[in-house]
Amino acid sequence: MNSTNEGASASHSSAAIKASLKKRYARERRFQWYGRMAVLTGFVFLLVLLVDIVGKGYPAFTQQYIRVTVDFSAEQLGVAPGASEEQLAAANYLGVIKNSLRAMFPEVDSRKEKRQLYRLVSVGAEYQLRDMLLADPQLLGQTREVWLQAHSEAGSYLKGQVSAASAEADRKVKDVQMAWLDQLRAQGRTESRFNTTFFTAGDSREPEMAGIKVALYGSFFTLLVTFLIAFPIGVSAAVYLEEFAPRNRLTDLIEININNLAAVPSIVFGLLGLAVFINFFELPRSAPLVGGIVLSLMTLPTIIITSRAAIQSVSPSIREAALGVGASKLQTVFHHVLPVAMPGILTGSIIGMAQALGESAPLLMIGMVAFIMDVPAGVTDPATVLPVQIYLWADSPERGFTEKTSAAIMVLMGFLIVMNALAIYLRKRFELK
Amino acid sequence: MDTGRQQEAAAAGAQAREPLDIRDHGSVGDAYQTIGAPFVDDAKMSARHVNVYYGEKHAITDVSLDIGRNEVIAMIGPSGCGKSTFLRTLNRMNDIIPICRVEGQFYLDGEDIYSQDQDTVLLRARVGMVFQKPNPFPKSIYENVAYGPRIHGLAHNKAEMDEIVESSLRRAGLFEEVKDQLDKPGTGLSGGQQQRLCIARAIAVSPEVILMDEPCSALDPIATARIEELIDELKDNYTIAIVTHSMQQAARVSQRTAYFHLGKLIEVGDTKQIFTMPEHELTENYITGRFG
């Protein structure tokens, strides 16, 4: 080649490169824009979802109270003056409340209006009075100002969720009730407080008395069982398959089956749980124990697959180093491979657990959809879980349950965040070592 | 890699000559004879008629070699010649590769190390290994060294363990540099320090033989010089087999040199003799830098 030719071709090719450069950069910019748009779209959807849920759910965290003058006289309660505890427990508290309400609004006389009046306070108010009196029998014969829980419909008016503008037939709070509530508010007899009932009660037919505690405990116990079963078994299986098992047809078959199991619809696991654990082994129905076992079956494939990937990704040089100083295979795995793989294993496990937390279908099959008011004390007590509780409330027509549904979703997300935070904390601890 | 240094050395001898293609000049019949002196009187380890297969691939063909007591033997040869594979057969590190099959007899002090009742854990405690890439455990410097003695139960209390860790680090020439940061992660050290840590880890279990698989290939020249000095000091107490790509390194640290070529042991002899008067044409071509 002579020099002029060479120079010409060099400048020619650099011109070509320059021309293509523009295109290449444009493509890169376009691609970045697509990426940004994708992220933005996802973010907007998330934001809309969050705003909607929080907007609907936050009123559920306040509870309305009405101050009523209660006359605890023996005569009103229908008991003798030195009544025993049993008699006090069976006393006529409903009558006392009705009398107190009538005393505040003496003008009410028709039967229909009276019924409307009684519906201002919660059905639970009589139990509130009973508990007060049982706690302090000295109250008998005295008159006290008591804050009673408002009925959820009255509460929704006090919270400003219902207004008189809508047609009376379309709402449960009638005009006359609104007038009474306005009057009470003017007298300073209404109050809004933080809704502790929501966190301390189980499910109820009355929205103002319904709480999430049963579902929260149920979810906790269920996930505890799931974790205790799925994590050790899943990690052990992954370690065995990855480090010890011979590579042959059988292990290939097992691997394919594990991968397929991860794709099995979750309700199938519910059917399995119903048939095997409840019908055959006769474990208690609706119990977190069975729920946990079923969910652990569902979570196992996820944990095994991610753990195997994490173990696989541990650098072979670490294995060689350990074997090179004379560590046995087991020591190599437990002292060196597993600690390094642990962050990945934890990430996989938390994904599996998060799936389990949000699962409702298999739990419906084993009866965790029951209406349960008592907080479970252990894994064998009947309970429900957060997603099922959300499903149950979402199904109820009362306005009070609509806000409870969103509030329960917020609690579920809070639970999830706590779980993830724990996992991240554990992962960081393992990574530091 | 230190190909630069190889080329430099090769330049002196091979400037005028065209480079050769290894495939044209690598054909030695299957029934070949190793030239030189593969056997010694006082052998620490002996290998006889070693054949290694990776699946269908015949990686090592009929290699017989002795490693003398307290000597440093260097194994050199072009890439893929089987020198690392041979080294790894000496402490059965190839056992962990499922497709690898090893044939032949191996003895450590006259004991068959591939016999049924030979424990690989014990063998690897007696025949330690330092790898190509520094591979400290992702743990503290102290833990890196203490791990071997701990699993073998060599220390009975904390004081003994401290003693082992300190003396191992001292012998590896690392103690002065790290004595104030023994609890820092070993992975935070520089490449050369990491490799010396790996050597300390290997000698902490007081092995009789140390196998080194290109211990300096990932290190800079200064770190390499430190390791070479260290090898020189260690040979008084240990038998060392070192695989290296650098012929200068082989010449500097070893007493004997073995030249491997496409899975065959072509020539073995005193290092000085191999580098000055190689007998086989392939050896000569390699050390003069005509391929490699």
Interface residues (C-beta under 8 A of the other chain):
Chain A: R247 S315 S317 I318 R319 E320 A321 A322 L323 G324 V325 G326 A327 S328 Q331 H335 H336 P339 V340 K433
Chain B: N91 M93 I96 P98 V121 L122 L123 R124 A125 G128 M129 V130 F131 K133 N135 P136 F137 P138 K139 Y147 G148 I151 H152 C198 R201 A202 A204 V205
